[in-house]
Amino acid sequence: MASIRMTTARSQAKEPQEAAEALVRGLGAAPRLAILFASSDRDLRALGAAIRERLPAGTRLIGATTAGEIDGDGLHAGSVVLAGLSGDFEVGLGLGEQLSAAPVDAGAAAIAQAAAELGVTPEGLDTRTCFGLVIDDGLRFKKEELLIGMLGQNPGLVLVGGGATTSNMEEPDQRAHVLVDGEVATDAALVAVFRTEARWAALRSHWYEPTGETLRVTKVDDSCTRALEIDGRPAAARYAELLGVGVDELEFGQPRGFSSRPTGIRVGREVFLRSPWKPLPDGSILFANLLEEGSELELMRSVDPIEATRRFFAEELPRRVPAPTATLLFHCSGRAWVAHGLGAIEGLSRVLAAAPTPAGMNVAFEIFCGFAINTTLTVLAFGDSV
């Protein structure tokens, strides 16, 4: 029987050697893959080097800077979590750089490197037993193009993850970092491709439901990230009209704006969240993903965030992976922000803590099965084979 197990350790220490000693000791037996989730106020290069020198050569190490860390005690800020995966799997790692200038090339280079470590080309990855964990520099807003590169030779490969970020992504000159073994990079993306006979699943959860109402993006700017017109009218004014609020109430995080009534894109029976971010002074709306003129988006409405997340772990996850043994969580930073505003952050933290052996981080936007999404929790779950 193939199985995958995970142990975790957390440290509040800021001195890299002290934190590394506690984290590696806390994992117990040396894992096959270690994943580091580090608060953005840490020196990821020094911390990664200190952890690397304490792990055996056969243990691979990846990581990223975060806007919050997750383990079996819930959500944290200003800490470092180290997860160690052991069991019946192989893993190949890849790093793609120059994400801003050449995101498609960065994605193609990363997946090719990871596949080569498994002895195959990207198209040779068996999608029944192979899947990828992706962490990109989320502050570059290049997920769609990155995924085109990663999936260009094998579009059926499942990829799941989220963006490395910082504790305040709106501050100027913020830099998010990713770590692959001894190399730390910004403006980059990593992929860890797993090959295993153990049970696994990529999942997602959000606390919204469809309303049946739609809007059409009728004009976008040259960057394809700003909606200039919706339904043939100035975008912000039209969205505010649909919600029955003022334009000044729209910005994500406002109680009656985008975070309570985001948009989603329907793909078959599924709706993937692609919420607007903020209205701009020129009357346009900035999105965190690419927009296509003429595209139809569905308005969503929020439900109880705690109950929706609890039900996901209690019902949906076990349907996909019976008796799950470990979960890697990529939790939208916007969800944490909204939960704070609703007074629900402690309840949300308790629900995340109750997930099967959890480890993860608050991210800058999410990746799920080839889609760049937001306002979502994406999950990579592991279990035992039959």
Summary of the structure (lengths in Angstrom):
residues: 386
radius of gyration: 20.0
end to end distance: 6.7
largest distance: 60.5
contacts: 1457
relative contact order: 0.17
helix: 26%
strand: 40%
